[in-house]
Amino acid sequence: MQLLADVGGIPGKDCNGFCKYCYFRKVKEVKSFGCAYCLPNKIGCERCSKGVSETQNEFKSPFQVISEVQNALMMNMHRGKVTANISGGGDISCYPHLETLTSNLNQLSIPSILSYTCGKGINDGEIASRLINNGVEEVSFTIFSSDPKLRKEWIKDKYPKEALKACKIFCENIKLTGAAVIIPGVNDGEILRQTCNTLEEWGAKGMLLMRFANTFNEGLILGNEPILKGIESQPVEDFAELVKQINQEYNFRVSGTPLCDPETGGPFAIAKDENEVFLQFIKPITGEATIITSKIAAPFISKIFDKLEADTVNVVAVEKEIACLITKEDLEKLDLSEIKDVAIIPGRSFVHQLDAERILSADGVERLVGRGPDTLSFDGELSIDMTDENVIETELEQFNDLVDAINFFGMKRI
């Protein structure tokens, strides 16, 4: 069982400055989007305002973090191994009490996982050895490039050689998964392969490739687009092919976000023809509804419902590529003639119920709007530590939840 050890931190402030490609760069004032957690008659809550930009939490004291971990442990009595997943809004390598925190957790017989660090807070590579001695068993390290000059320029690393030294020590002794946001013309091509060569030589266990987002439709909903002028993001299909190529060329596990995981077939593994047999475990569809989803997810979801021969369900895509980042602006661009009397929107989308009902009934048809499950699959960011059986089992559970929503909201009413 993993327990969250949230150290807090604010992007840009508690990470030694923004990386040039950072999602949170250029964010000014964040409006309230609205979401499923808002009060019924009030648009805006902590999640869909300050929570989106992660600007409200300063670094916490190690004693507060330990206390929160202990409370979580008491509330989730669990026999077996317990680990603490250390994460935060800044770069956790910049957390000034990281060694103290890991040492205290180790004294409680709780090993640690360092979740997503660029290593920008490392000015002495030997800290990796000390953290390992403190019980750190796993690290997700955003290397960007094994070229110190590129790290210094693009992620603003003041001591790139020391950070890479720490990365090497982690690779040689514990499980390290590398990561890189792929900037076309910067750290792709042969530079990417040199980075992968280095990680493989050091003994890394995996590599996560992340597609660079630079527009509103690609997911920049905080009014900060473009992050980098003059750079176009790689088409998502081309990016998926790159992930597959790198996976074939190297021995460690490679996956990508938003697409794809060559090992599990995700996201939407059950859409693959070879996995069609598993669709028999999805409940019968008795309701009628339109599923509103993202541009990337729509073809997969459509294929699944076509195989289920669900004539009462249609899938409509917005231009936004990530479903959980859909906002009311995306719904306003839809052709309402394609929407049935019942619409199901993604559970985590940043749309208030009042806005969704108003926008989707703007043509005079009073539509019922329901929410589906929070997720329907996993991108490579999560599935990199999963098996294909794990992914398929979870997708079946999530699609059954979606069918429950369709059957409930879309039932025939007299």
C-alpha positions in Angstrom: 0.0 0.0 0.0 1.2 3.5 -0.9 0.6 6.5 1.4 0.9 10.0 0.0 3.5 12.1 1.7 2.6 15.6 0.3 5.4 18.0 1.1 3.5 20.9 -0.6 5.3 23.5 -2.7 4.4 26.0 -5.4 5.4 25.6 -9.1 8.0 28.1 -10.1 8.7 29.1 -6.6 9.7 25.8 -4.9 11.5 24.3 -7.9 14.3 26.8 -8.5 12.3 28.4 -11.2 10.1 27.3 -14.1 11.4 24.9 -16.7 11.0 26.6 -20.1 8.3 24.1 -21.1 6.4 24.0 -17.8 2.7 23.7 -17.9 2.4 26.3 -15.1 4.6 28.9 -16.7 3.0 32.2 -17.6 0.0 31.5 -15.3 -1.4 34.7 -13.8 -4.9 34.9 -12.2 -6.8 31.6 -12.3 -10.5 31.8 -12.7 -13.0 29.3 -11.2 -13.9 26.7 -13.9 -16.6 24.8 -12.1 -16.5 21.0 -11.5 -18.2 18.0 -9.9 -17.0 19.1 -6.4 -18.6 22.6 -6.5 -21.8 23.3 -4.6 -24.9 22.8 -6.7 -25.7 26.5 -7.1 -22.2 27.9 -6.9 -19.6 27.8 -9.6 -16.1 27.5 -8.1 -14.4 25.5 -5.4 -10.8 24.9 -4.2 -10.3 22.1 -6.7 -11.3 24.1 -9.8 -9.6 27.4 -8.9 -6.4 27.5 -6.9 -6.1 23.7 -6.9 -5.7 23.7 -10.7 -2.6 25.9 -10.6 -1.3 24.4 -7.3 -0.5 27.9 -6.0 -1.9 27.5 -2.4 0.5 25.2 -0.6 3.9 26.3 0.7 6.4 23.6 1.6 5.3 21.9 4.8 7.5 21.0 7.8 8.7 17.4 7.9 6.9 16.9 11.2 3.6 17.9 9.5 4.2 15.5 6.6 5.1 12.6 9.0 2.0 13.3 11.1 -0.2 13.2 7.9 1.4 9.9 6.9 0.8 8.4 10.4 -2.8 9.5 10.4 -3.3 7.9 6.9 -1.7 4.7 8.2 -4.0 4.6 11.2 -7.1 5.1 9.0 -6.0 2.5 6.5 -4.9 -0.4 8.7 -3.2 -2.7 6.3 -1.1 -5.7 6.7 1.8 -5.9 4.4 4.3 -3.5 3.0 3.6 0.2 3.3 5.5 2.8 1.3 5.4 6.6 1.3 5.0 8.3 -2.0 6.7 11.7 -1.6 5.3 14.3 -3.9 4.5 18.0 -4.0 3.7 21.0 -6.1 7.3 22.1 -6.5 10.3 19.9 -7.2 10.8 17.6 -4.3 14.6 17.7 -4.7 14.2 21.3 -3.7 12.4 20.4 -0.5 14.9 21.5 2.2 13.9 18.7 4.6 14.0 15.8 2.2 16.8 13.9 4.0 15.1 14.5 7.4 11.8 13.3 6.1 13.1 10.1 4.5 15.2 9.4 7.6 12.1 9.8 9.9 10.0 7.6 7.6 12.8 5.0 7.6 12.8 5.0 11.4 9.1 4.1 11.2 10.0 1.2 8.8 8.3 3.0 5.9 10.4 3.1 2.7 10.0 6.0 0.3 9.3 6.7 -3.3 10.4 10.0 -4.8 7.7 11.0 -7.2 8.6 13.2 -10.2 11.7 15.2 -9.6 13.8 17.0 -12.1 16.7 17.0 -9.7 17.0 20.8 -9.9 17.5 21.0 -6.1 20.6 18.8 -6.2 23.9 20.5 -5.8 25.7 17.4 -4.5 25.1 14.2 -6.4 26.0 12.1 -3.3 22.7 13.0 -1.8 21.4 10.1 -3.8 23.5 7.7 -1.7 22.2 9.2 1.5 18.6 9.1 0.4 19.0 5.4 -0.6 20.4 4.8 2.9 17.3 6.5 4.2 15.1 3.9 2.6 14.3 5.5 -0.8 13.5 2.6 -3.0 12.2 4.2 -6.2 12.5 7.5 -8.1 10.8 9.1 -11.0 13.4 11.4 -12.5 12.6 13.9 -15.2 16.0 13.9 -16.9 14.9 15.8 -20.1 18.3 15.1 -21.6 21.6 13.6 -20.5 23.4 16.6 -22.0 24.2 18.9 -19.1 24.0 22.0 -21.4 20.5 21.2 -22.5 19.4 20.6 -18.9 20.9 23.9 -17.8 19.2 25.8 -20.7 15.8 24.1 -20.7 15.1 23.1 -17.1 17.1 25.8 -15.5 19.3 23.4 -13.6 22.2 25.3 -11.9 24.1 22.1 -11.2 23.3 19.7 -14.1 26.3 17.5 -13.7 25.5 16.9 -10.0 21.9 16.1 -10.8 23.0 13.6 -13.5 25.5 12.1 -11.0 22.6 11.6 -8.6 20.5 10.1 -11.4 23.3 7.6 -12.2 23.6 6.6 -8.5 19.9 6.0 -8.3 19.9 3.9 -11.5 22.7 1.7 -10.2 21.1 1.0 -6.9 17.3 1.3 -7.0 14.4 1.4 -9.4 14.6 4.6 -11.5 12.1 5.6 -14.2 13.4 8.4 -16.4 11.1 10.9 -18.0 11.3 13.6 -20.7 8.9 16.1 -22.1 9.7 15.9 -25.8 10.3 19.3 -27.4 10.4 19.0 -31.2 13.8 20.0 -32.5 15.3 20.2 -29.0 15.5 16.9 -27.2 14.1 14.5 -29.7 15.8 12.5 -32.5 19.4 11.5 -31.8 19.5 13.5 -28.6 16.6 11.5 -27.2 18.4 8.3 -28.2 21.6 9.4 -26.5 19.6 10.1 -23.3 18.0 6.6 -23.5 21.5 5.1 -24.2 22.8 6.7 -21.1 19.9 5.6 -18.9 20.1 2.1 -20.2 23.8 2.0 -19.6 23.3 3.2 -16.0 20.6 0.6 -15.4 17.3 2.6 -15.4 14.1 0.5 -15.3 11.9 2.6 -17.6 11.4 5.7 -19.6 8.3 7.9 -19.8 7.9 10.1 -22.9 5.6 13.1 -22.4 4.2 15.0 -25.4 4.7 18.8 -25.2 1.5 20.8 -25.0 1.4 24.3 -26.2 -2.2 25.3 -27.0 -5.6 25.4 -25.3 -6.8 22.4 -27.2 -3.8 20.4 -26.1 -4.6 21.1 -22.5 -3.4 24.6 -21.5 -6.5 25.8 -19.7 -4.9 28.4 -17.5 -4.7 31.2 -20.0 -1.0 30.7 -20.5 -0.8 29.6 -24.1 1.5 29.4 -25.9 4.2 28.4 -23.4 6.8 28.5 -26.2 6.3 30.6 -29.3 7.3 29.2 -32.6 7.2 25.6 -31.5 4.4 23.3 -32.7 3.6 20.2 -30.7 4.2 16.8 -32.4 0.9 15.3 -33.8 -0.4 12.8 -31.3 -0.3 10.0 -33.8 3.4 10.7 -34.6 4.2 10.9 -30.9 2.6 7.4 -30.4 4.8 6.1 -33.1 7.9 7.6 -31.5 7.0 5.8 -28.2 6.7 2.5 -30.0 10.0 3.0 -31.8 11.9 3.8 -28.6 10.2 0.8 -26.9 11.5 -1.4 -29.6 15.1 0.0 -29.5 15.7 -0.3 -25.8 15.5 -3.0 -23.1 13.8 -1.0 -20.4 10.1 -0.3 -20.2 8.9 2.6 -22.4 5.5 4.3 -22.3 4.1 7.6 -23.3 1.5 10.2 -22.4 -1.1 10.8 -23.7 -0.3 7.9 -26.0 0.8 5.1 -25.7 1.9 2.1 -23.7 3.2 -0.6 -26.1 3.4 -3.2 -23.3 -0.2 -3.0 -22.0 -1.9 -1.7 -25.1 -3.2 1.2 -23.2 -4.9 3.5 -23.1 -8.1 1.7 -24.0 -6.6 -1.7 -24.3 -10.0 -3.3 -24.5 -10.6 -1.5 -27.8 -7.9 -3.6 -29.4 -9.2 -6.4 -31.7 -7.2 -9.1 -29.8 -8.9 -8.1 -26.6 -12.4 -8.1 -27.9 -13.2 -11.3 -25.9 -13.1 -9.2 -22.7 -16.1 -7.0 -23.8 -18.4 -9.8 -22.8 -17.9 -8.7 -19.2 -19.4 -5.3 -19.8 -23.0 -5.0 -18.7 -26.0 -4.8 -21.2 -26.7 -1.2 -22.3 -30.4 -0.3 -21.8 -30.2 3.5 -21.8 -29.8 6.0 -24.6 -27.2 8.8 -24.3 -24.4 10.8 -26.0 -21.0 10.4 -24.5 -19.0 13.7 -24.7 -15.3 13.1 -24.5 -11.9 14.3 -25.8 -10.5 14.2 -29.3 -8.0 11.5 -28.4 -10.3 9.3 -26.5 -13.3 9.5 -28.8 -12.2 7.0 -31.5 -11.3 4.4 -28.9 -14.6 4.8 -27.0 -16.6 4.7 -30.3 -14.8 1.5 -31.3 -15.7 -0.2 -28.0 -19.4 0.8 -28.2 -19.5 -0.3 -31.9 -18.3 -3.7 -30.9 -20.9 -3.8 -28.1 -23.5 -3.0 -30.9 -24.8 -0.2 -28.7 -27.1 1.6 -31.2 -28.5 3.8 -28.5 -25.1 5.4 -27.7 -23.1 7.8 -29.8 -19.8 9.5 -29.0 -19.1 13.1 -29.7 -15.6 14.6 -29.4 -14.7 18.1 -28.4 -11.5 19.7 -29.7 -9.7 19.3 -26.3 -7.3 16.4 -26.4 -7.5 15.5 -22.7 -11.0 14.6 -21.3 -10.3 15.7 -17.7 -9.3 19.2 -19.0 -12.6 19.8 -20.9 -14.1 23.2 -19.9 -17.3 25.0 -20.8 -15.6 26.6 -23.8 -15.3 23.2 -25.3 -19.0 22.4 -24.9 -19.9 25.7 -26.4 -18.3 24.7 -29.7 -20.4 21.5 -30.1 -23.1 20.9 -32.7 -26.1 20.3 -30.5 -27.9 18.4 -33.3 -25.5 15.6 -32.6 -26.4 15.4 -28.9 -29.2 13.2 -27.7 -31.6 14.1 -24.9 -29.1 12.7 -22.4 -25.4 13.7 -22.4 -22.7 12.1 -20.3 -19.6 14.3 -19.6 -16.3 13.2 -18.1 -16.4 13.0 -14.3 -13.3 15.1 -13.8 -14.0 17.7 -16.5 -13.8 21.3 -15.4 -17.5 22.1 -16.1 -20.1 23.0 -13.5 -23.5 21.2 -13.8 -25.3 24.6 -14.2 -23.0 25.5 -17.2 -23.2 22.1 -18.7 -27.0 22.0 -18.7 -27.3 25.6 -19.9 -24.8 25.1 -22.8 -26.1 21.8 -23.9 -29.7 23.0 -23.9 -29.1 26.2 -25.8 -31.0 25.0 -28.8 -34.2 24.8 -26.9 -34.0 21.0 -26.1 -33.9 20.6 -22.4 -31.2 17.9 -22.0 -30.3 15.9 -18.9 -26.5 16.0 -18.2 -24.9 13.2 -16.2 -21.3 12.6 -15.3 -19.4 9.4 -16.1 -16.5 7.9 -14.1 -13.4 10.0 -13.5 -11.4 7.9 -15.9 -11.9 5.2 -18.5 -8.3 4.1 -18.9 -4.7 4.9 -18.0 -2.2 6.8 -20.0 1.5 5.7 -19.9 2.2 7.8 -16.9 0.3 5.4 -14.7 0.3 2.2 -16.7 4.1 2.1 -16.9 4.0 0.2 -13.5 1.1 -2.0 -14.5 0.6 -5.3 -16.3 -1.7 -5.7 -19.3 -4.0 -7.7 -17.0 -4.2 -4.8 -14.5 -5.1 -2.4 -17.3 -7.8 -4.6 -18.8 -9.4 -5.4 -15.5 -9.5 -1.7 -14.5 -10.8 -0.6 -17.9 -13.7 -3.1 -17.6 -14.6 -1.8 -14.2 -14.5 1.8 -15.5 -16.6 1.0 -18.6 -19.2 -0.8 -16.4 -19.4 2.4 -14.3 -20.0 4.3 -17.6 -22.7 1.9 -18.6 -24.3 2.3 -15.2 -24.4 6.1 -15.9 -25.9 5.6 -19.4 -28.5 3.2 -18.0 -29.4 5.5 -15.1 -29.5 8.9 -16.8 -30.6 7.5 -20.2 -33.4 5.2 -19.0 -36.7 5.5 -20.9 -39.0 7.6 -18.7 -42.8 7.7 -19.2 
